[in-house]
Amino acid sequence: MTMLHTLLPLAVIVALLAPTARAENVQELPEIVISGTQEESSNSSLGAARLNDAVLAPQRTATSDSAHLLQDIPGVSLNGAGGISSLPAIHGLADDRIRIQVDGMDLMSACPNHMNSALSYIDPTKVAVVTVFAGITPVSVGGDSVGGSIQVKSAPPEFAPTGENVTIKGQAGTFFRSNGNAFGYNFGATLMGRNANVSYSESHTQSDNYKAGRAFKPVSQGHEGGPLIPGNVVGSSAYDGAINRSIGLALRHENHLLQLDASMQEVGFEGFPNQRMDMTNNRNTLFNLHYTGQFGWGDLEARAFHQDTRHKMDMGTDRFFYGTGMPMESKAKTNGMLLSGNIVLTEQDTLRVGSEYQNYTLYDWWPPVGGSMGPNAFWNVDYGQRDKIDFFGELETQWNPQWLSQVGVRSDIVLTNAAPVQGYDNGLAGIWGNDAAAFNAQNRKHTDFNWDVTALARYTPTTTQTYEAGYARKSRSPNLYQRYPWATNAMAALMNNIAGDGNGYIGNNDLKSEVANTVSVTGDWHDTEKKKWGLKGTGYYTYVQDYMDAQRCDSGQCSAANGSVSSGFVLLQYVNQTAQLYGFDLSGNLLLSESDDYGSFTGTGLLNYVRGENRTTGDNLYNVMPLNVKLAVVHRRGGWSTTAEFQAVDDKRHVSQVRNEMQTGGYSLFNLRSSYEWKYARLDVGIENIFNRFYSMPLGGAYVGQGASMTTNGIPWGVPVPGMGRSFNASLNAHF
């Protein structure tokens, strides 16, 4: 019996969560309540999920990766990367295909492996609100993306209450996780006046390599003279010295708020088991200036931010290297601005207009180390530029209590360019020179004129049901690592990989923008007060023109046999093709019982399915999550809250043939979490993967975390990155 046969009865259980309810006054765990200011809720659709601090708190104990806070949102899955750098996917579209904002900033990755992802720049303890647009994304929160949008925000500034001039607040916390011996701390303090706020926060986290449920490879040795790596240890999965510091200043006057935040992150080391390099240092600095104001005509928002990143890679101690290794460095600067307003035209009509600007500059080079890797630095991307200017307009109309519509148009102009490059040697011939000469002869300057349009309608016939249907046309230009990496040499190509599949990638200067057409339908059924039961389902279909997939490289130094290899690692080049994705999400909650003596018991369920196909070649799209379900029973009584959770994932059989993507087997996991909250403190304990089940992560990529990772020699092909075995977790947080 396949895992699919196991999952289908569980799907029926989820669908039956909504028939009747016999008690009142219970909170739903994964059911997302959209609340807040007019700006927040008017930009939301039924496809949008909003997690507040109460929902996020139990998740923080088990992870130092902010992307993992999204794992219970319908339609969201996580592509494996480093321990603090997972890449979220929405309905099968991941990484740069999603717009990800951290405190309103569109942060850019500066790495040929996308190790320094946007969500890695905020610690989970700092995250207060998460909003995910997985359905039809309004143009006011989309742009330069074909998937959905993710907005992660820290807590808004607070001010002294009426009657007090100055108030001080503080918090501190610590955690420990047995698998990987992970531990860390966080603390912060805030000085609040009637109209001013000054705050400081800091966090630190580190972990050793984590262990799988059993041995999945032979015992081996990494760096010469280094310790042995046991068979159940996932090499290059450790991280160390991840420190985040931030300081903020906020000033308030009547209906106006001005905030200035500055933060710095430094990661001393982060291993990547599905990449051939490790991050040996990453320093990121952010400045974020934000204004919001309320006027008689509506709301005004303005933002300006600056990001400065310095990134280094090489091979950690779990990898075998010769001589001095292969250092790789990059530095980047991002500047962004936003000006938008919500204009109340009538009691029924709200017009949202705005403009955004982003300037991104990237330098990516590999210092010389001697031999064939010298005497010059190798320039992977030299003076890469990506500038973007957007304009959008969106009209939302509440026609009557039952009907609402939203129509929007967005225009994006994206300009990209890069300077001439050079290989390690001095000539324009030979192992590096021929490719460099061919690249330098091309016209590398591009101007993409993209535009988006969304239209949705919402129908609320009664207080217990809502329906929404919509269409979206969305577009996205290539990133610099898809257009400009130029070397067809195997070693150089293997260092350019944002997919985590172990293959090598060459850029394509002629790539066109992706254009996605999506239709989505959502239904939401619940009791009148949304406290006893609820069921929500979404179905969607997306057709992507000029989808940036891959083809076997057949030029330069790419082997002629590369095109017919049916196993092992290969060299690929980005190419525009056509793709389609379709699927559904189903989530529900049901109050099972409630009493003064025993508290409340609530059942929750989540079911996701997505299918991705390349319509040009007939192949499957890479890294698409198979059918999966999550069921839980949540008990609450007083300060206690306990969750027993069951998760099951089907076999991954639809894999990308061009990438030699590996299949993974189905699996099921059990987790147990409990917490107790006092007035000034909270204790969380839990056991993840209680039965220490071994499983391969469907989106974890290929395991290349040890051995001679500079080449394809010595790396065992056919081993997916395994998931984490059993872990005992605990955290304690206090506030005053």
Secondary structure, 3 states (H helix, E strand, C coil): CCHHHHHHHHHHHHHCCCCCCCCCCCCCCCCCCCCCCHHHHHCCCCCEEEECHHHHHHHHCCCCCHHHHHCCCCCEEEECCCCCCCEEEECCEEHHHCEEEECCEECCCCCCCCCCCHHHHCCHHHEEEEEEECCCCCCCCCCCCCCCEEEEEECCCCCCCCCCCEEEEEEEEEEEECCCCEEEEEEEEEEEECCEEEEEEEEEEEECCCECCCCCCCCEECCCCCCEECCCECCCCCEEEEEEEEEEEEEEECCEEEEEEEEEEEECEECCCCCCCEEEEEEEEEEEEEEEEEECCEEEEEEEEEEEEEEEEECCCCECCCCCCCCEEEEEEEEEEEEEEEEECCCCEEEEEEEEEEEEEEEEEECCCECCECCCCEEEEEEEEEEEEEEEEEEEEECCCCEEEEEEEEEEEEEEECCCCCCCCCCCCHHHHHHHHHHHCCCCCEEEEEEEEEEEEEEEEECCEEEEEEEEEEEECCCHHHHCCCCCCHHHHHCCCCCCCCCEEECCCCCCCEEEEEEEEEEEEECCCCCCEEEEEEEEEEEEEEEEEEEECCCCCCCHHHHCCCCCCCEEEEEEEEEEEEEEEEEEEEEEEEECCCEEEEEEEEEEEEEEEECCCCCECCCCCCCEEEEEEEEEECCEEEEEEEEEECCECCCCCCCCCCCECCEEEEEEEEEEECCCEEEEEEEECCCCCCCECCCCCECCCCECCCCCCCCCCCCECECCCCEEEEEEEEEC
